[in-house]
């Protein structure tokens, strides 16, 4: 959603409320709404049902059942209509563009690159700006190949506007580095990843397949200064299931809606820092700025049982778009140990992350069974608001990198976010590299 749309959001909600409040069905149904998405949905349902001839037969029947029960229930004591309205709301429509789903395909280190035995190797900031910093002054191999694997586990707590979810993800990275001089190298990587989200209370699922291309360039000065850049381009394929289940009237509703759509993300990261070396130890404060643009296509849900009750609640969702900037201030520390089998370097990375330009998003939706255009009326669009995300949180990583004989190196690491409202995010990374 762009800045103009965000500014107009309260106005649109207010105008919609003023018009729909004149409708007795809307007036009655909104008394059962307990969140802003439910309120917007109740107003839309009340307006559409009242018209009588602008809906498909299936949506008209489902709508009449809901509104009829609302008129026969006590808004204070009856919970059946309230539960039905809560189940109908498609609050998962905003999830594909949540910050929790952004940047994942790029969060994979491109591997371990040391400058030969006896030199410390440090993971780059957040494993996202491509490779390990070089701490020695010599020139190693001109190029190398690497493969990395990532496994992550993430959770989100339920809020008034969005469901809770559990997420499992994995990614595989294959790439190469090319040294362009004594202090610089460039590289590229292809990343394939998958994520599965299961929403709370068995309300649905979202499966995502990522394919990304990373292009990067790093520079390491002789005095300790270093700079990194990364361009990550990601294509995403989404498969979503939304489930509606509630008991209202003689027939219980248990509907499943499928949808499939695509998304894209571009990330540009620029960073740098200064590494202090004292013997085999290194301390490296760094700063990075990332600009992210992410979008998902619009889609239409399809019921698995289109003739059954509740099938009328299938939705059409417009495309979503979000652009924001993320700043990272961090500190890395490492100490190298020489052994008979190679050089081993445990490391610690702490960072504080600030996000700007990201605000509460709203998905513009409508019911697929809305046939208003067939009777010379406009189809009724309404907005489902998402939560405003936490824009200040931290990240900590702990791991071990190693440099062995014959140009082999590798690493293993664990990263976890902290102080991020609603989210718990953890990530494991493993990698191997071969220099030629």
Secondary structure by P-SEA (a helix, b strand, c coil): ccaaaaaaaaaaaaaaaaaacccaaaaaaacccccaaaaaaaaaaaaaaaacccccaaaaaaaaaaaaaaaacccccccaaaaaaaaaccccccccccccccccccccccccccccccbbbbbccccccccccccccccccccccbbbbbbbbbbbbbccccccccccccccccccccccccccccccccccbbbbbbbcccccbbbbbbbbbbbbbbbbcccccbbbbbbbbbbbbbbbbbbbbbbcccbbbbbbbbbbbcbbbbbbbbccbbbbbcccbbbbbbbbbbbbbbbbbbbbbbbcccccccccccccccbbbbbbbbbbbbcccbbbbbccccbbbbbcccbbbbbccccbbbbbbbbccccccccccccbbbbbbbcccccccbbbbbbcccccccccccccbbbbbcccccbbbbbbbbbccccc
